[in-house]
Amino acid sequence: MAQLLIVWHSRTGGTLQMAEAAAEAARAETETILKRAEDTTPFDMFAASGFLFAAPENLAGLSGEMKEFFDRCYYPMLGQVEGRPYAQMVCAGSDGENAARQIRRIAMGWRLKEAQPPIIICTNAQTQEDILAPKTIPEAGLTRCANLGQALGAGLAMGAF
């Protein structure tokens, strides 16, 4: 059976909400593993048929924990996951484009196939108080995440990727 691995990191809860919405929808289609970036190993990556990376934007880039996941897994997985599909979601305070660009470049190095352009949910958190506060992703944003999870899960289950 195809397996979707959703790797996530979240400091204020926004990215976790996005990852959980995607996972819940994907589980209706295929086996789905929702795993924190710090707990994800190259073995988890090797076992998966496809990936969904969910990361917050921090200081106009990937969060440190998400970057550390990629640093830890990059070389052991090089040449091991080529051609597998991936998608990404970014929870951003501003535009999220640089974090998405970083993930895309890493995925290109692994020779993954982008299944869909990134979903970027912007919280518009610009003050210190807003940046550090727990986030609540609007229902419309969570629906976008769920649709992505369902589409990835269905595509994996059908062998479309």
HELIX and SHEET records of a PDB file:
HELIX    1   1 GLY A   14  ALA A   26  1                                  13    
HELIX    2   2 ALA A   37  ASP A   39  5                                   3    
HELIX    3   3 PRO A   42  ALA A   47  1                                   6    
HELIX    4   4 GLY A   64  MET A   77  1                                  14    
HELIX    5   5 GLU A   97  TRP A  110  1                                  14    
HELIX    6   6 GLN A  128  LEU A  132  1                                   5    
HELIX    7   7 GLU A  139  MET A  158  1                                  20    
SHEET    1   A 4 GLU A  31  ARG A  36  0                                        
SHEET    2   A 4 GLN A   3  TRP A   8  1                                        
SHEET    3   A 4 GLY A  50  ASN A  58  1                                        
SHEET    4   A 4 GLY A  61  LEU A  62 -1                                        
SHEET    1   B 5 GLU A  31  ARG A  36  0                                        
SHEET    2   B 5 GLN A   3  TRP A   8  1                                        
SHEET    3   B 5 GLY A  50  ASN A  58  1                                        
SHEET    4   B 5 PRO A  85  ALA A  92  1                                        
SHEET    5   B 5 LYS A 113  GLU A 114  1                                        
SHEET    1   C 5 GLU A  31  ARG A  36  0                                        
SHEET    2   C 5 GLN A   3  TRP A   8  1                                        
SHEET    3   C 5 GLY A  50  ASN A  58  1                                        
SHEET    4   C 5 PRO A  85  ALA A  92  1                                        
SHEET    5   C 5 ILE A 119  CYS A 122  1                                        
END                                                                             
